[in-house]
């Protein structure tokens, strides 16, 4: 069964995902549990559709975690990261320290040596970045205070993986060194060697990080711009992927966690104007790879081992979750996570993580842990990951309703990632005026434009300008359409403008849409979609030229101004009228060459039929003069009669 | 009070809210809010409706015909109303509609000025800082109403808006609401209305 073609494997994985994930979501379990269960089903112990190669798949799919950290980095400006330092190092550091100590102590009680106990403690103190962030994002809780605290802890754990990887071999060498003095010397020498190598490594790491920061800050803009100017979308996608793969490779070379490197790169690029386009490009890859990763984790659960020692494994699973939960809960209190937020924080982090898989096999290779202990740990970690979605569901349905004021804080502590109340799609000569007016009145605007040359100039003037074609739904999302109040459609391409309108109406019904109409037909298409807030792109300017002309022909300035005002309102009324015809007889308008002539004819006809100024009797005293003359005449005849 | 009055017996009230900067107003906004939801009261925020001063004359005349009591609510700017109300008066109260031989459409309707002044009441006396009383300063409005064969009611005035506190804002809003309800339900007698200078005074009467 194991030498099937690539396509057969793809068929198995995709089918499993497509069937199980929607069901899991429908039942309220979230996608992660869906993937895990699907993995178990296609794994060796149920259907046997995938076997040992599942592990290779898992290593490959771990790349999804790297991408996820990159995307999270993109959302975090360095200044925001700096604000989080207390929770990263305080909360995260304490969590690692206390959990490692407690789990280590318990391992000692299970008759492990002190080195083994330390290794086990370190390995199990880590939680699952992939699992937690995917779950929190899916449930919209990443920006709550619990979400932010969880993220800080995960970040600290990612940082800690580096020293842990360095420490594990040392634990092994001490096992060998126990007893004989000669071997002890050797251990010391090895230690010294590692120390020197360590310093070299630290230097190397610093060089690499500096490189990432410098390239990201100063060079990437020009690279992305150069790529964007080719106008080939797939090359931009390729560049985005290349960026992340390159970072992963370099990080691996210097012994850093690729995920951490990708996160760093994300943070560096958070201010970059191509940020949203990068996000939209990487997002689908991340989603698929993470799904694959969870599938592989599900498939890797060794049910034979579970059936052999069910008591021990279940006991260890419970101990792991309870210990982690208690530590997190107490630390959460100390860091002011109360009520529902404290519960969420403690439950969501109470499991073993994907790093545990790596570290367990690494420890096995370094003979820190026995084969048997490793096997048991692996299954405990996998089961703990599977238990998290269930625990969260339990929390939501049973525990939270029992706690008071648990819901009040859901949206508190939102990190301002710079989203703006308005998004302007298209920033050429039309959109730019809209943007200037908004900025002049104290509003910030996110601007989407696919002309790389505009971006360079506008960034200098304080606009948040992002490169990208706004007709891609991913980009509208990335630009913050779910938090913005209004979307200005200022692109000059009619079909693009209407596509943006359709996407926005479908996905973000709360958004106020304001449109630039390029032609009458364009305006009708807006009206057809219920969008009444639109302006003809040239109408106001033409009207003002008309005013100036009237003045040159002898109108008083206010008279001309008022004439234009009346004309504008009259024109709007006519447009609504003509829209009815358009709806009735759309085909008439489809003949491209006839359209303008037809419209003109309709317009001029209605202008001829009713002189629009016939109604304007403002400040007109003709009738009063007539009445006064009448009265005077009557007076005259009366006084004449008296004579 | 309302029980012996059937709905058909009520006056329909048309409130014109004329304020160019409602977002900066505490008093006028609070007052407007207190009458906005009342039955048989139509509120027209002129500056929202006609930000470019392009008044729909026919529509405005139609509305005037459908109501019995017309309220002009505005802050008192330079001893007068904000310009859009003057524009409205100029354009809507047309010859042949509101005045003149044939202009009898508005005959018998009542008009109430509701205004707020920054200065205190004692400034609006012949020996006060402003040299004229409110009724003297409001004379152009009163005569406009007379010219249209309507009745100009004693105005509802809130003085001292510059330093007014929350409590007095609330009081002004409730008083305003009371007055509108009383006018709507035809509680005031013409005699009472003729005797007083500010309609505010009638609130103290036992009704």
Contacts between the chains, C-beta under 8 A, distances in Angstrom:
chain1	res1	chain2	res2	distance
A	565	B	52	6.3
A	565	B	53	7.9
A	565	B	54	5.2
A	566	B	54	7.3
A	569	B	54	5.7
A	615	B	57	7.9
A	615	B	58	8.0
A	617	B	94	6.4
A	618	B	57	7.7
A	618	B	90	6.9
A	618	B	91	4.9
A	619	B	90	6.4
A	619	B	91	7.9
A	621	B	95	7.1
A	623	B	95	5.0
A	623	B	96	5.4
A	623	B	100	7.0
A	624	B	95	4.9
A	624	B	100	6.7
A	627	B	95	7.4
A	627	B	100	5.6
A	627	B	101	5.8
